[in-house]
Amino acid sequence: MNIAEQQSADLTFVAINGRIDSNTAKALGEKLTGLIAGGRTQLVVDLERVPYISSAGFRVLLVAGGQAEAAKGMLALCSLSPETQRLFELGEFTDLFTIYPTRGEVPMRLS
């Protein structure tokens, strides 16, 4: 799994490339936690290149979302691949996150 970060105004986009599973979730969690601790509390996690996410990956996203909210920010998701979208629906996680169909549809400020 590779993690790329990009700033766009107040938003921080975190693009993931690869599987998010028990072997990679810790690195993603550390990255998201570090960004939030550093004051980057408007996060958008781009999952376009994520073919699979496990329960460990869902947990990392939920924890980071809670941390962002506690810091008066927000964590949103965008560009879920069809398989990742299916996993979010199966786990009933689609109601727990704000999900944008594409990166281009993310507003300049999350609310």
VEXZA-665131 format. One line per 8 residues: number of its first residue (from 1); for each residue x, y negated, z negated of N, C-alpha, C. Coordinates in steps of 0.05 Angstrom, whole numbers, plus 5000, padded with zeros to 4 digits. Atoms other than C-alpha are relative to their C-alpha. Example, Ala and Ser with C-alpha at 12.3 -4.5 7.8 and 13.67 -1.06 7.14 Angstrom:
2
1) 5018,5024,5000,5246,5090,4844,5018,4976,5000 | 4984,5024,5001,5273,5021,4857,4985,4978,4986 .
This chain:
111
1) 5017,5023,5000,5000,5000,5000,5018,4975,5000 | 4987,5026,4999,5024,4930,5018,4981,4978,4991 | 5016,5022,5009,4999,4866,4986,5011,4974,5011 | 4991,5026,4990,5003,4799,5021,4982,4978,4988 | 5014,5022,5013,4983,4733,4990,5001,4975,5018 | 5001,5024,4983,4961,4670,5027,4983,4979,4986 | 5015,5022,5012,4939,4602,5000,4984,4986,5022 | 5017,5016,4982,4882,4564,5034,4984,4981,4982 .
9) 5013,5019,5018,4862,4501,4996,5000,5011,4971 | 5001,4989,5028,4838,4525,4927,4999,5030,4999 | 5003,4971,5000,4831,4597,4949,5027,5014,5003 | 4977,4982,4996,4883,4652,4944,4988,5025,5012 | 5008,4975,4987,4872,4708,4994,5021,5021,4994 | 4982,4978,5005,4902,4775,4975,4991,5022,5019 | 5006,4980,4979,4904,4822,5035,5014,5026,4993 | 4990,4973,5007,4913,4896,5020,5002,5016,5026 .
17) 4997,4983,4977,4940,4944,5072,5008,5028,4989 | 4996,4973,5010,4933,5017,5052,4980,5009,4979 | 5018,4988,5020,4898,5062,5002,5003,4987,4973 | 5000,5008,5028,4879,5037,4933,4991,5024,4984 | 5006,4976,5015,4884,5098,4889,5016,5000,4974 | 4986,4999,5025,4914,5121,4824,5030,4994,5002 | 4971,5005,4996,4984,5114,4853,5006,4970,5005 | 4995,5027,4992,4975,5042,4877,4984,4979,4985 .
25) 5018,5019,5014,4921,5011,4833,5015,4983,4980 | 4985,5015,5020,4970,4990,4779,5014,4976,5012 | 4987,5022,4987,5010,4947,4827,4981,4978,5008 | 5021,5019,4993,4947,4914,4852,4990,4985,4976 | 5009,5012,5025,4924,4901,4781,5020,4980,4990 | 4979,5018,5009,4991,4870,4763,5000,4975,5017 | 5000,5023,4981,4988,4825,4825,4977,4981,4993 | 5024,5016,5005,4917,4801,4811,5002,4986,4973 .
33) 4997,5011,5027,4930,4791,4736,5020,4978,5000 | 4980,5021,4998,4993,4752,4752,4991,4974,5013 | 5011,5023,4986,4957,4706,4800,4981,4984,4981 | 5019,5013,5018,4902,4692,4750,5014,4987,4977 | 4985,5012,5022,4951,4680,4693,5015,4975,5009 | 4986,5023,4989,4987,4632,4739,4982,4977,5009 | 5019,5021,4994,4924,4591,4749,4986,5003,5027 | 5014,4995,4974,4901,4620,4816,4975,5016,4994 .
41) 5024,4986,5010,4831,4636,4793,4978,5002,5021 | 5019,4997,4978,4794,4630,4860,5013,5020,5020 | 4987,4979,4985,4814,4697,4890,4980,5014,5020 | 5015,4985,4980,4789,4732,4953,5018,5024,5008 | 4985,4976,4993,4812,4804,4962,4989,5010,5027 | 5006,4992,4973,4813,4822,5036,5005,5030,5003 | 4998,4971,4999,4799,4896,5044,4997,5012,5029 | 5003,4991,4973,4798,4900,5120,5017,5024,5007 .
49) 4981,4978,4993,4858,4947,5123,5002,5021,4977 | 5001,4980,5021,4837,4990,5064,4982,5023,5008 | 5016,4977,4991,4815,5059,5087,4986,5015,4978 | 5011,4984,5023,4800,5086,5017,5006,4985,4974 | 4996,5011,5027,4790,5061,4946,4989,5020,4980 | 5008,4981,5020,4786,5106,4886,4988,4986,4976 | 5011,5012,5025,4755,5095,4817,5021,4983,4987 | 4979,5017,5012,4822,5068,4794,5001,4973,5014 .
57) 5001,5026,4986,4818,5015,4848,4976,4984,4993 | 5024,5014,5008,4747,4997,4830,5004,4987,4972 | 4995,5010,5027,4768,4990,4757,5018,4975,5001 | 4982,5023,4998,4825,4942,4776,4985,4976,5010 | 5015,5023,4990,4778,4898,4816,4980,4990,4979 | 5018,5009,5021,4727,4897,4759,5014,4985,4978 | 4985,5013,5022,4779,4879,4707,5010,4973,5010 | 4991,5025,4989,4809,4825,4752,4977,4980,5003 .
65) 5024,5017,4998,4739,4798,4765,4993,4988,4973 | 5006,5010,5027,4727,4792,4691,5020,4980,4990 | 4979,5019,5008,4794,4758,4680,4996,4973,5015 | 5004,5024,4984,4779,4708,4736,4977,4984,4988 | 5023,5014,5011,4711,4692,4706,5007,4988,4973 | 4992,5011,5027,4741,4683,4636,5017,4975,5003 | 4983,5023,4994,4789,4633,4668,4984,4979,5016 | 5018,5018,4986,4729,4596,4698,5004,5001,5031 .
73) 4996,4996,4972,4744,4624,4767,4982,5022,5010 | 5016,4978,4988,4718,4680,4811,5017,5017,5018 | 4987,4981,4981,4741,4741,4849,4978,5009,5019 | 5018,4991,4980,4706,4756,4914,5015,5019,5019 | 4989,4981,4981,4717,4809,4968,4992,4992,5028 | 5009,5005,4973,4716,4804,5043,5011,5022,5018 | 4991,4983,4977,4723,4845,5107,5003,5030,4992 | 4999,4971,5007,4707,4914,5078,4999,5017,5026 .
81) 5002,4981,4978,4722,4969,5128,4975,5017,4996 | 5025,4984,5003,4663,5014,5143,5002,5021,4978 | 4997,4979,5020,4690,5070,5099,5001,4988,4972 | 4999,5013,5026,4706,5023,5042,4972,4990,4992 | 5028,5009,5005,4636,4992,5048,4983,5023,4991 | 5015,4976,5007,4607,5062,5044,5006,5008,4971 | 4993,4993,5027,4646,5076,4980,4989,4980,4979 | 5011,5021,5017,4624,5010,4949,4970,5006,4996 .
89) 5028,4994,5002,4552,5029,4965,4994,5025,4984 | 5004,4975,5015,4558,5100,4938,5004,4995,4970 | 4994,5005,5028,4588,5074,4873,4982,4978,4988 | 5018,5022,5008,4535,5019,4869,5016,4976,4990 | 4983,5023,5007,4590,4966,4866,4993,4975,5016 | 5006,5023,4983,4560,4921,4919,4986,4977,4985 | 5014,5020,5016,4518,4885,4867,5018,4987,4979 | 4982,5010,5020,4578,4873,4822,5020,4979,5010 .
97) 4981,5018,4988,4619,4832,4871,4986,4983,5021 | 5008,5016,4977,4607,4775,4919,5017,5010,5023 | 4986,4988,4978,4625,4805,4986,4992,4985,5025 | 5004,5015,4975,4634,4765,5050,5007,5019,5023 | 4995,4982,4977,4631,4801,5118,5027,4997,5012 | 4974,5006,4988,4694,4767,5144,5014,4978,4984 | 4984,5021,5014,4749,4722,5119,4990,4972,5009 | 5010,5026,4990,4721,4666,5163,4974,4991,4988 .
105) 5025,5007,5013,4655,4668,5125,5002,4993,4971 | 4995,5008,5027,4687,4654,5058,4999,4969,4998 | 5001,5029,5002,4669,4583,5035,5027,4989,4989 | 4975,5013,5009,4725,4534,5017,5003,5001,4969 | 5000,4998,5029,4706,4540,4943,4980,5022,4992 | 5018,4979,5010,4676,4601,4908,4984,4989,4977 | 5016,5009,5022,4619,4590,4861,4983,5023,4989 .
